[in-house]
Amino acid sequence: MEVVRRSNAEIEKELGTVAYFIRRKRKERGVTQEILAKESGVGLAFLKRLEGGDENLHMAKVLQVLRHLNADLFPKEYQ
């Protein structure tokens, strides 16, 4: 598999997309950040950073929130 090099701008854009996706899914469900944080087992401060597009987050926790929203970070072909 070829390693793809991406610029910081590309990475930031993707992080922003994940942040937007999570925020949108949360709002579609009609829950607050507090509720989503509690139900998905992460702290409120972490969720706020996640939705804000912080690039220095623990991937395991990001995946934990995505799983709670019944969403996957990776395309099915890579699972």
PyMOL Python script that loads the backbone (N, CA, C, O; Angstrom):
from pymol import cmd

cmd.read_pdbstr("""\
ATOM      1  N   MET A   1       0.846  -1.175   0.000  1.00  0.00           N
ATOM      2  CA  MET A   1       0.000   0.000   0.000  1.00  0.00           C
ATOM      3  C   MET A   1       0.893   1.241   0.000  1.00  0.00           C
ATOM      4  O   MET A   1       1.831   1.342   0.791  1.00  0.00           O
ATOM      5  N   GLU A   2       0.600   2.155  -0.869  1.00  0.00           N
ATOM      6  CA  GLU A   2       1.379   3.388  -1.000  1.00  0.00           C
ATOM      7  C   GLU A   2       1.016   4.377   0.103  1.00  0.00           C
ATOM      8  O   GLU A   2      -0.159   4.573   0.414  1.00  0.00           O
ATOM      9  N   VAL A   3       2.027   4.990   0.685  1.00  0.00           N
ATOM     10  CA  VAL A   3       1.804   6.008   1.699  1.00  0.00           C
ATOM     11  C   VAL A   3       1.498   7.320   1.002  1.00  0.00           C
ATOM     12  O   VAL A   3       2.252   7.767   0.137  1.00  0.00           O
ATOM     13  N   VAL A   4       0.404   7.923   1.377  1.00  0.00           N
ATOM     14  CA  VAL A   4      -0.009   9.185   0.776  1.00  0.00           C
ATOM     15  C   VAL A   4       0.377  10.318   1.717  1.00  0.00           C
ATOM     16  O   VAL A   4      -0.043  10.343   2.874  1.00  0.00           O
ATOM     17  N   ARG A   5       1.162  11.236   1.227  1.00  0.00           N
ATOM     18  CA  ARG A   5       1.563  12.402   2.017  1.00  0.00           C
ATOM     19  C   ARG A   5       0.534  13.500   1.811  1.00  0.00           C
ATOM     20  O   ARG A   5       0.148  13.810   0.684  1.00  0.00           O
ATOM     21  N   ARG A   6       0.096  14.084   2.925  1.00  0.00           N
ATOM     22  CA  ARG A   6      -0.885  15.167   2.834  1.00  0.00           C
ATOM     23  C   ARG A   6      -0.338  16.401   3.525  1.00  0.00           C
ATOM     24  O   ARG A   6       0.443  16.311   4.472  1.00  0.00           O
ATOM     25  N   SER A   7      -0.750  17.521   3.046  1.00  0.00           N
ATOM     26  CA  SER A   7      -0.320  18.778   3.660  1.00  0.00           C
ATOM     27  C   SER A   7      -1.107  19.012   4.948  1.00  0.00           C
ATOM     28  O   SER A   7      -2.152  18.400   5.170  1.00  0.00           O
ATOM     29  N   ASN A   8      -0.598  19.893   5.781  1.00  0.00           N
ATOM     30  CA  ASN A   8      -1.319  20.251   7.007  1.00  0.00           C
ATOM     31  C   ASN A   8      -2.699  20.803   6.683  1.00  0.00           C
ATOM     32  O   ASN A   8      -3.661  20.529   7.400  1.00  0.00           O
ATOM     33  N   ALA A   9      -2.803  21.573   5.617  1.00  0.00           N
ATOM     34  CA  ALA A   9      -4.098  22.141   5.229  1.00  0.00           C
ATOM     35  C   ALA A   9      -5.107  21.040   4.895  1.00  0.00           C
ATOM     36  O   ALA A   9      -6.281  21.134   5.253  1.00  0.00           O
ATOM     37  N   GLU A  10      -4.635  19.994   4.203  1.00  0.00           N
ATOM     38  CA  GLU A  10      -5.525  18.877   3.863  1.00  0.00           C
ATOM     39  C   GLU A  10      -5.974  18.142   5.117  1.00  0.00           C
ATOM     40  O   GLU A  10      -7.142  17.777   5.251  1.00  0.00           O
ATOM     41  N   ILE A  11      -5.039  17.928   6.033  1.00  0.00           N
ATOM     42  CA  ILE A  11      -5.371  17.241   7.281  1.00  0.00           C
ATOM     43  C   ILE A  11      -6.363  18.074   8.092  1.00  0.00           C
ATOM     44  O   ILE A  11      -7.339  17.537   8.617  1.00  0.00           O
ATOM     45  N   GLU A  12      -6.122  19.367   8.195  1.00  0.00           N
ATOM     46  CA  GLU A  12      -7.028  20.246   8.938  1.00  0.00           C
ATOM     47  C   GLU A  12      -8.412  20.248   8.318  1.00  0.00           C
ATOM     48  O   GLU A  12      -9.409  20.268   9.040  1.00  0.00           O
ATOM     49  N   LYS A  13      -8.494  20.227   6.994  1.00  0.00           N
ATOM     50  CA  LYS A  13      -9.790  20.188   6.317  1.00  0.00           C
ATOM     51  C   LYS A  13     -10.538  18.910   6.679  1.00  0.00           C
ATOM     52  O   LYS A  13     -11.737  18.947   6.954  1.00  0.00           O
ATOM     53  N   GLU A  14      -9.830  17.775   6.681  1.00  0.00           N
ATOM     54  CA  GLU A  14     -10.469  16.510   7.034  1.00  0.00           C
ATOM     55  C   GLU A  14     -10.916  16.501   8.488  1.00  0.00           C
ATOM     56  O   GLU A  14     -12.002  16.011   8.797  1.00  0.00           O
ATOM     57  N   LEU A  15     -10.098  17.034   9.381  1.00  0.00           N
ATOM     58  CA  LEU A  15     -10.492  17.107  10.788  1.00  0.00           C
ATOM     59  C   LEU A  15     -11.730  17.956  10.948  1.00  0.00           C
ATOM     60  O   LEU A  15     -12.629  17.624  11.720  1.00  0.00           O
ATOM     61  N   GLY A  16     -11.774  19.053  10.214  1.00  0.00           N
ATOM     62  CA  GLY A  16     -12.954  19.911  10.250  1.00  0.00           C
ATOM     63  C   GLY A  16     -14.184  19.181   9.767  1.00  0.00           C
ATOM     64  O   GLY A  16     -15.287  19.394  10.272  1.00  0.00           O
ATOM     65  N   THR A  17     -13.990  18.311   8.778  1.00  0.00           N
ATOM     66  CA  THR A  17     -15.108  17.546   8.245  1.00  0.00           C
ATOM     67  C   THR A  17     -15.621  16.558   9.291  1.00  0.00           C
ATOM     68  O   THR A  17     -16.831  16.395   9.443  1.00  0.00           O
ATOM     69  N   VAL A  18     -14.722  15.903  10.005  1.00  0.00           N
ATOM     70  CA  VAL A  18     -15.128  14.979  11.070  1.00  0.00           C
ATOM     71  C   VAL A  18     -15.859  15.756  12.168  1.00  0.00           C
ATOM     72  O   VAL A  18     -16.899  15.320  12.660  1.00  0.00           O
ATOM     73  N   ALA A  19     -15.312  16.892  12.538  1.00  0.00           N
ATOM     74  CA  ALA A  19     -15.947  17.716  13.572  1.00  0.00           C
ATOM     75  C   ALA A  19     -17.355  18.131  13.138  1.00  0.00           C
ATOM     76  O   ALA A  19     -18.303  18.047  13.919  1.00  0.00           O
ATOM     77  N   TYR A  20     -17.480  18.574  11.897  1.00  0.00           N
ATOM     78  CA  TYR A  20     -18.779  18.981  11.376  1.00  0.00           C
ATOM     79  C   TYR A  20     -19.745  17.801  11.361  1.00  0.00           C
ATOM     80  O   TYR A  20     -20.909  17.942  11.737  1.00  0.00           O
ATOM     81  N   PHE A  21     -19.261  16.633  10.925  1.00  0.00           N
ATOM     82  CA  PHE A  21     -20.098  15.438  10.854  1.00  0.00           C
ATOM     83  C   PHE A  21     -20.644  15.060  12.228  1.00  0.00           C
ATOM     84  O   PHE A  21     -21.833  14.778  12.377  1.00  0.00           O
ATOM     85  N   ILE A  22     -19.770  15.058  13.223  1.00  0.00           N
ATOM     86  CA  ILE A  22     -20.192  14.678  14.575  1.00  0.00           C
ATOM     87  C   ILE A  22     -21.193  15.685  15.125  1.00  0.00           C
ATOM     88  O   ILE A  22     -22.209  15.300  15.703  1.00  0.00           O
ATOM     89  N   ARG A  23     -20.914  16.963  14.949  1.00  0.00           N
ATOM     90  CA  ARG A  23     -21.834  18.005  15.425  1.00  0.00           C
ATOM     91  C   ARG A  23     -23.198  17.867  14.737  1.00  0.00           C
ATOM     92  O   ARG A  23     -24.243  17.966  15.381  1.00  0.00           O
ATOM     93  N   ARG A  24     -23.169  17.636  13.415  1.00  0.00           N
ATOM     94  CA  ARG A  24     -24.424  17.490  12.663  1.00  0.00           C
ATOM     95  C   ARG A  24     -25.210  16.281  13.149  1.00  0.00           C
ATOM     96  O   ARG A  24     -26.420  16.374  13.358  1.00  0.00           O
ATOM     97  N   LYS A  25     -24.529  15.132  13.333  1.00  0.00           N
ATOM     98  CA  LYS A  25     -25.212  13.925  13.809  1.00  0.00           C
ATOM     99  C   LYS A  25     -25.817  14.139  15.198  1.00  0.00           C
ATOM    100  O   LYS A  25     -26.932  13.697  15.476  1.00  0.00           O
ATOM    101  N   ARG A  26     -25.065  14.821  16.064  1.00  0.00           N
ATOM    102  CA  ARG A  26     -25.565  15.092  17.413  1.00  0.00           C
ATOM    103  C   ARG A  26     -26.829  15.946  17.344  1.00  0.00           C
ATOM    104  O   ARG A  26     -27.817  15.668  18.025  1.00  0.00           O
ATOM    105  N   LYS A  27     -26.787  16.972  16.524  1.00  0.00           N
ATOM    106  CA  LYS A  27     -27.951  17.863  16.409  1.00  0.00           C
ATOM    107  C   LYS A  27     -29.139  17.162  15.769  1.00  0.00           C
ATOM    108  O   LYS A  27     -30.285  17.418  16.142  1.00  0.00           O
ATOM    109  N   GLU A  28     -28.876  16.275  14.804  1.00  0.00           N
ATOM    110  CA  GLU A  28     -29.961  15.484  14.190  1.00  0.00           C
ATOM    111  C   GLU A  28     -30.673  14.651  15.246  1.00  0.00           C
ATOM    112  O   GLU A  28     -31.888  14.462  15.189  1.00  0.00           O
ATOM    113  N   ARG A  29     -29.910  14.159  16.202  1.00  0.00           N
ATOM    114  CA  ARG A  29     -30.492  13.359  17.288  1.00  0.00           C
ATOM    115  C   ARG A  29     -31.171  14.224  18.344  1.00  0.00           C
ATOM    116  O   ARG A  29     -31.913  13.722  19.188  1.00  0.00           O
ATOM    117  N   GLY A  30     -30.909  15.527  18.286  1.00  0.00           N
ATOM    118  CA  GLY A  30     -31.529  16.446  19.236  1.00  0.00           C
ATOM    119  C   GLY A  30     -30.958  16.342  20.634  1.00  0.00           C
ATOM    120  O   GLY A  30     -31.678  16.542  21.612  1.00  0.00           O
ATOM    121  N   VAL A  31     -29.670  16.031  20.745  1.00  0.00           N
ATOM    122  CA  VAL A  31     -29.048  15.924  22.062  1.00  0.00           C
ATOM    123  C   VAL A  31     -27.999  17.014  22.242  1.00  0.00           C
ATOM    124  O   VAL A  31     -27.433  17.524  21.274  1.00  0.00           O
ATOM    125  N   THR A  32     -27.757  17.351  23.478  1.00  0.00           N
ATOM    126  CA  THR A  32     -26.737  18.343  23.808  1.00  0.00           C
ATOM    127  C   THR A  32     -25.365  17.692  23.817  1.00  0.00           C
ATOM    128  O   THR A  32     -25.244  16.467  23.792  1.00  0.00           O
ATOM    129  N   GLN A  33     -24.330  18.528  23.852  1.00  0.00           N
ATOM    130  CA  GLN A  33     -22.982  17.995  23.975  1.00  0.00           C
ATOM    131  C   GLN A  33     -22.842  17.218  25.279  1.00  0.00           C
ATOM    132  O   GLN A  33     -22.181  16.181  25.321  1.00  0.00           O
ATOM    133  N   GLU A  34     -23.458  17.714  26.328  1.00  0.00           N
ATOM    134  CA  GLU A  34     -23.384  17.049  27.627  1.00  0.00           C
ATOM    135  C   GLU A  34     -23.943  15.629  27.550  1.00  0.00           C
ATOM    136  O   GLU A  34     -23.341  14.686  28.066  1.00  0.00           O
ATOM    137  N   ILE A  35     -25.088  15.489  26.907  1.00  0.00           N
ATOM    138  CA  ILE A  35     -25.724  14.174  26.799  1.00  0.00           C
ATOM    139  C   ILE A  35     -24.887  13.241  25.938  1.00  0.00           C
ATOM    140  O   ILE A  35     -24.657  12.093  26.319  1.00  0.00           O
ATOM    141  N   LEU A  36     -24.426  13.716  24.776  1.00  0.00           N
ATOM    142  CA  LEU A  36     -23.620  12.859  23.905  1.00  0.00           C
ATOM    143  C   LEU A  36     -22.335  12.435  24.597  1.00  0.00           C
ATOM    144  O   LEU A  36     -21.927  11.278  24.489  1.00  0.00           O
ATOM    145  N   ALA A  37     -21.696  13.347  25.300  1.00  0.00           N
ATOM    146  CA  ALA A  37     -20.458  13.011  26.014  1.00  0.00           C
ATOM    147  C   ALA A  37     -20.721  11.907  27.027  1.00  0.00           C
ATOM    148  O   ALA A  37     -19.985  10.922  27.090  1.00  0.00           O
ATOM    149  N   LYS A  38     -21.765  12.075  27.811  1.00  0.00           N
ATOM    150  CA  LYS A  38     -22.081  11.084  28.856  1.00  0.00           C
ATOM    151  C   LYS A  38     -22.446   9.733  28.245  1.00  0.00           C
ATOM    152  O   LYS A  38     -21.955   8.693  28.683  1.00  0.00           O
ATOM    153  N   GLU A  39     -23.305   9.756  27.238  1.00  0.00           N
ATOM    154  CA  GLU A  39     -23.767   8.504  26.639  1.00  0.00           C
ATOM    155  C   GLU A  39     -22.656   7.766  25.888  1.00  0.00           C
ATOM    156  O   GLU A  39     -22.662   6.536  25.821  1.00  0.00           O
ATOM    157  N   SER A  40     -21.717   8.502  25.331  1.00  0.00           N
ATOM    158  CA  SER A  40     -20.645   7.843  24.581  1.00  0.00           C
ATOM    159  C   SER A  40     -19.421   7.555  25.438  1.00  0.00           C
ATOM    160  O   SER A  40     -18.464   6.940  24.968  1.00  0.00           O
ATOM    161  N   GLY A  41     -19.447   7.998  26.702  1.00  0.00           N
ATOM    162  CA  GLY A  41     -18.382   7.659  27.636  1.00  0.00           C
ATOM    163  C   GLY A  41     -17.130   8.507  27.533  1.00  0.00           C
ATOM    164  O   GLY A  41     -16.042   8.062  27.900  1.00  0.00           O
ATOM    165  N   VAL A  42     -17.278   9.731  27.033  1.00  0.00           N
ATOM    166  CA  VAL A  42     -16.139  10.655  26.986  1.00  0.00           C
ATOM    167  C   VAL A  42     -16.492  11.893  27.804  1.00  0.00           C
ATOM    168  O   VAL A  42     -17.656  12.124  28.131  1.00  0.00           O
ATOM    169  N   GLY A  43     -15.489  12.671  28.125  1.00  0.00           N
ATOM    170  CA  GLY A  43     -15.725  13.882  28.888  1.00  0.00           C
ATOM    171  C   GLY A  43     -16.288  15.000  28.016  1.00  0.00           C
ATOM    172  O   GLY A  43     -16.088  15.021  26.801  1.00  0.00           O
ATOM    173  N   LEU A  44     -16.985  15.916  28.648  1.00  0.00           N
ATOM    174  CA  LEU A  44     -17.570  17.048  27.938  1.00  0.00           C
ATOM    175  C   LEU A  44     -16.480  17.896  27.287  1.00  0.00           C
ATOM    176  O   LEU A  44     -16.633  18.325  26.143  1.00  0.00           O
ATOM    177  N   ALA A  45     -15.395  18.139  27.995  1.00  0.00           N
ATOM    178  CA  ALA A  45     -14.305  18.950  27.428  1.00  0.00           C
ATOM    179  C   ALA A  45     -13.754  18.291  26.169  1.00  0.00           C
ATOM    180  O   ALA A  45     -13.444  18.974  25.193  1.00  0.00           O
ATOM    181  N   PHE A  46     -13.631  16.955  26.189  1.00  0.00           N
ATOM    182  CA  PHE A  46     -13.140  16.242  25.003  1.00  0.00           C
ATOM    183  C   PHE A  46     -14.097  16.437  23.837  1.00  0.00           C
ATOM    184  O   PHE A  46     -13.658  16.733  22.726  1.00  0.00           O
ATOM    185  N   LEU A  47     -15.388  16.278  24.066  1.00  0.00           N
ATOM    186  CA  LEU A  47     -16.365  16.407  22.991  1.00  0.00           C
ATOM    187  C   LEU A  47     -16.360  17.820  22.421  1.00  0.00           C
ATOM    188  O   LEU A  47     -16.477  17.997  21.209  1.00  0.00           O
ATOM    189  N   LYS A  48     -16.228  18.806  23.265  1.00  0.00           N
ATOM    190  CA  LYS A  48     -16.165  20.189  22.781  1.00  0.00           C
ATOM    191  C   LYS A  48     -14.938  20.391  21.903  1.00  0.00           C
ATOM    192  O   LYS A  48     -15.015  21.053  20.868  1.00  0.00           O
ATOM    193  N   ARG A  49     -13.818  19.828  22.309  1.00  0.00           N
ATOM    194  CA  ARG A  49     -12.602  19.920  21.497  1.00  0.00           C
ATOM    195  C   ARG A  49     -12.782  19.178  20.179  1.00  0.00           C
ATOM    196  O   ARG A  49     -12.330  19.645  19.133  1.00  0.00           O
ATOM    197  N   LEU A  50     -13.438  18.029  20.226  1.00  0.00           N
ATOM    198  CA  LEU A  50     -13.684  17.229  19.032  1.00  0.00           C
ATOM    199  C   LEU A  50     -14.548  17.999  18.042  1.00  0.00           C
ATOM    200  O   LEU A  50     -14.203  18.099  16.865  1.00  0.00           O
ATOM    201  N   GLU A  51     -15.651  18.535  18.503  1.00  0.00           N
ATOM    202  CA  GLU A  51     -16.540  19.287  17.627  1.00  0.00           C
ATOM    203  C   GLU A  51     -15.898  20.589  17.155  1.00  0.00           C
ATOM    204  O   GLU A  51     -16.284  21.141  16.125  1.00  0.00           O
ATOM    205  N   GLY A  52     -14.932  21.065  17.900  1.00  0.00           N
ATOM    206  CA  GLY A  52     -14.230  22.275  17.512  1.00  0.00           C
ATOM    207  C   GLY A  52     -13.113  22.039  16.513  1.00  0.00           C
ATOM    208  O   GLY A  52     -12.493  22.991  16.040  1.00  0.00           O
ATOM    209  N   GLY A  53     -12.845  20.765  16.183  1.00  0.00           N
ATOM    210  CA  GLY A  53     -11.840  20.436  15.184  1.00  0.00           C
ATOM    211  C   GLY A  53     -10.424  20.343  15.723  1.00  0.00           C
ATOM    212  O   GLY A  53      -9.467  20.413  14.952  1.00  0.00           O
ATOM    213  N   ASP A  54     -10.272  20.187  17.038  1.00  0.00           N
ATOM    214  CA  ASP A  54      -8.939  20.045  17.629  1.00  0.00           C
ATOM    215  C   ASP A  54      -8.230  18.857  16.991  1.00  0.00           C
ATOM    216  O   ASP A  54      -8.802  17.772  16.891  1.00  0.00           O
ATOM    217  N   GLU A  55      -7.002  19.054  16.563  1.00  0.00           N
ATOM    218  CA  GLU A  55      -6.281  17.982  15.883  1.00  0.00           C
ATOM    219  C   GLU A  55      -5.460  17.121  16.829  1.00  0.00           C
ATOM    220  O   GLU A  55      -4.834  16.161  16.380  1.00  0.00           O
ATOM    221  N   ASN A  56      -5.439  17.425  18.112  1.00  0.00           N
ATOM    222  CA  ASN A  56      -4.650  16.658  19.079  1.00  0.00           C
ATOM    223  C   ASN A  56      -5.559  15.889  20.030  1.00  0.00           C
ATOM    224  O   ASN A  56      -5.611  16.175  21.226  1.00  0.00           O
ATOM    225  N   LEU A  57      -6.269  14.917  19.484  1.00  0.00           N
ATOM    226  CA  LEU A  57      -7.211  14.130  20.274  1.00  0.00           C
ATOM    227  C   LEU A  57      -6.842  12.653  20.200  1.00  0.00           C
ATOM    228  O   LEU A  57      -6.202  12.211  19.246  1.00  0.00           O
ATOM    229  N   HIS A  58      -7.249  11.900  21.209  1.00  0.00           N
ATOM    230  CA  HIS A  58      -7.029  10.452  21.209  1.00  0.00           C
ATOM    231  C   HIS A  58      -7.991   9.801  20.226  1.00  0.00           C
ATOM    232  O   HIS A  58      -9.209   9.915  20.362  1.00  0.00           O
ATOM    233  N   MET A  59      -7.429   9.118  19.238  1.00  0.00           N
ATOM    234  CA  MET A  59      -8.240   8.501  18.198  1.00  0.00           C
ATOM    235  C   MET A  59      -9.219   7.490  18.767  1.00  0.00           C
ATOM    236  O   MET A  59     -10.335   7.369  18.261  1.00  0.00           O
ATOM    237  N   ALA A  60      -8.836   6.767  19.800  1.00  0.00           N
ATOM    238  CA  ALA A  60      -9.746   5.783  20.393  1.00  0.00           C
ATOM    239  C   ALA A  60     -11.015   6.446  20.896  1.00  0.00           C
ATOM    240  O   ALA A  60     -12.106   5.891  20.762  1.00  0.00           O
ATOM    241  N   LYS A  61     -10.879   7.628  21.472  1.00  0.00           N
ATOM    242  CA  LYS A  61     -12.059   8.347  21.972  1.00  0.00           C
ATOM    243  C   LYS A  61     -12.895   8.895  20.822  1.00  0.00           C
ATOM    244  O   LYS A  61     -14.124   8.906  20.895  1.00  0.00           O
ATOM    245  N   VAL A  62     -12.232   9.349  19.762  1.00  0.00           N
ATOM    246  CA  VAL A  62     -12.969   9.826  18.583  1.00  0.00           C
ATOM    247  C   VAL A  62     -13.810   8.678  18.032  1.00  0.00           C
ATOM    248  O   VAL A  62     -14.989   8.853  17.727  1.00  0.00           O
ATOM    249  N   LEU A  63     -13.197   7.506  17.908  1.00  0.00           N
ATOM    250  CA  LEU A  63     -13.925   6.338  17.408  1.00  0.00           C
ATOM    251  C   LEU A  63     -15.052   5.928  18.342  1.00  0.00           C
ATOM    252  O   LEU A  63     -16.095   5.457  17.889  1.00  0.00           O
ATOM    253  N   GLN A  64     -14.850   6.105  19.635  1.00  0.00           N
ATOM    254  CA  GLN A  64     -15.875   5.793  20.621  1.00  0.00           C
ATOM    255  C   GLN A  64     -17.118   6.651  20.376  1.00  0.00           C
ATOM    256  O   GLN A  64     -18.238   6.142  20.415  1.00  0.00           O
ATOM    257  N   VAL A  65     -16.930   7.936  20.125  1.00  0.00           N
ATOM    258  CA  VAL A  65     -18.059   8.838  19.854  1.00  0.00           C
ATOM    259  C   VAL A  65     -18.715   8.452  18.534  1.00  0.00           C
ATOM    260  O   VAL A  65     -19.941   8.390  18.449  1.00  0.00           O
ATOM    261  N   LEU A  66     -17.916   8.192  17.508  1.00  0.00           N
ATOM    262  CA  LEU A  66     -18.474   7.803  16.214  1.00  0.00           C
ATOM    263  C   LEU A  66     -19.290   6.517  16.319  1.00  0.00           C
ATOM    264  O   LEU A  66     -20.370   6.414  15.737  1.00  0.00           O
ATOM    265  N   ARG A  67     -18.772   5.536  17.064  1.00  0.00           N
ATOM    266  CA  ARG A  67     -19.521   4.276  17.239  1.00  0.00           C
ATOM    267  C   ARG A  67     -20.864   4.544  17.911  1.00  0.00           C
ATOM    268  O   ARG A  67     -21.881   3.961  17.535  1.00  0.00           O
ATOM    269  N   HIS A  68     -20.861   5.421  18.901  1.00  0.00           N
ATOM    270  CA  HIS A  68     -22.117   5.741  19.582  1.00  0.00           C
ATOM    271  C   HIS A  68     -23.127   6.369  18.617  1.00  0.00           C
ATOM    272  O   HIS A  68     -24.336   6.190  18.769  1.00  0.00           O
ATOM    273  N   LEU A  69     -22.626   7.097  17.636  1.00  0.00           N
ATOM    274  CA  LEU A  69     -23.498   7.715  16.630  1.00  0.00           C
ATOM    275  C   LEU A  69     -23.786   6.767  15.463  1.00  0.00           C
ATOM    276  O   LEU A  69     -24.366   7.176  14.457  1.00  0.00           O
ATOM    277  N   ASN A  70     -23.378   5.493  15.602  1.00  0.00           N
ATOM    278  CA  ASN A  70     -23.541   4.494  14.537  1.00  0.00           C
ATOM    279  C   ASN A  70     -22.894   4.953  13.239  1.00  0.00           C
ATOM    280  O   ASN A  70     -23.466   4.801  12.160  1.00  0.00           O
ATOM    281  N   ALA A  71     -21.694   5.518  13.355  1.00  0.00           N
ATOM    282  CA  ALA A  71     -20.965   6.000  12.184  1.00  0.00           C
ATOM    283  C   ALA A  71     -19.567   5.397  12.187  1.00  0.00           C
ATOM    284  O   ALA A  71     -19.027   5.050  13.237  1.00  0.00           O
ATOM    285  N   ASP A  72     -18.998   5.280  11.008  1.00  0.00           N
ATOM    286  CA  ASP A  72     -17.654   4.744  10.856  1.00  0.00           C
ATOM    287  C   ASP A  72     -16.743   5.815  10.296  1.00  0.00           C
ATOM    288  O   ASP A  72     -17.160   6.631   9.474  1.00  0.00           O
ATOM    289  N   LEU A  73     -15.503   5.811  10.741  1.00  0.00           N
ATOM    290  CA  LEU A  73     -14.525   6.752  10.220  1.00  0.00           C
ATOM    291  C   LEU A  73     -13.928   6.255   8.919  1.00  0.00           C
ATOM    292  O   LEU A  73     -13.557   7.054   8.058  1.00  0.00           O
ATOM    293  N   PHE A  74     -13.831   4.938   8.769  1.00  0.00           N
ATOM    294  CA  PHE A  74     -13.180   4.369   7.609  1.00  0.00           C
ATOM    295  C   PHE A  74     -14.221   3.759   6.665  1.00  0.00           C
ATOM    296  O   PHE A  74     -15.236   3.228   7.115  1.00  0.00           O
ATOM    297  N   PRO A  75     -13.968   3.838   5.372  1.00  0.00           N
ATOM    298  CA  PRO A  75     -14.882   3.196   4.407  1.00  0.00           C
ATOM    299  C   PRO A  75     -14.963   1.693   4.674  1.00  0.00           C
ATOM    300  O   PRO A  75     -14.008   1.097   5.172  1.00  0.00           O
ATOM    301  N   LYS A  76     -16.063   1.103   4.356  1.00  0.00           N
ATOM    302  CA  LYS A  76     -16.291  -0.330   4.601  1.00  0.00           C
ATOM    303  C   LYS A  76     -15.197  -1.198   3.989  1.00  0.00           C
ATOM    304  O   LYS A  76     -14.850  -2.238   4.550  1.00  0.00           O
ATOM    305  N   GLU A  77     -14.651  -0.790   2.852  1.00  0.00           N
ATOM    306  CA  GLU A  77     -13.646  -1.614   2.179  1.00  0.00           C
ATOM    307  C   GLU A  77     -12.363  -1.755   2.983  1.00  0.00           C
ATOM    308  O   GLU A  77     -11.560  -2.642   2.693  1.00  0.00           O
ATOM    309  N   TYR A  78     -12.144  -0.904   3.988  1.00  0.00           N
ATOM    310  CA  TYR A  78     -10.945  -0.979   4.806  1.00  0.00           C
ATOM    311  C   TYR A  78     -11.201  -1.622   6.159  1.00  0.00           C
ATOM    312  O   TYR A  78     -10.299  -1.666   6.996  1.00  0.00           O
ATOM    313  N   GLN A  79     -12.375  -2.108   6.387  1.00  0.00           N
ATOM    314  CA  GLN A  79     -12.692  -2.707   7.692  1.00  0.00           C
ATOM    315  C   GLN A  79     -12.595  -4.206   7.625  1.00  0.00           C
ATOM    316  O   GLN A  79     -12.826  -4.885   8.626  1.00  0.00           O
TER     317      GLN A  79
END
""", "prot")
cmd.dss("prot")
cmd.show_as("cartoon", "prot")
cmd.util.cbc("prot")
cmd.orient("prot")
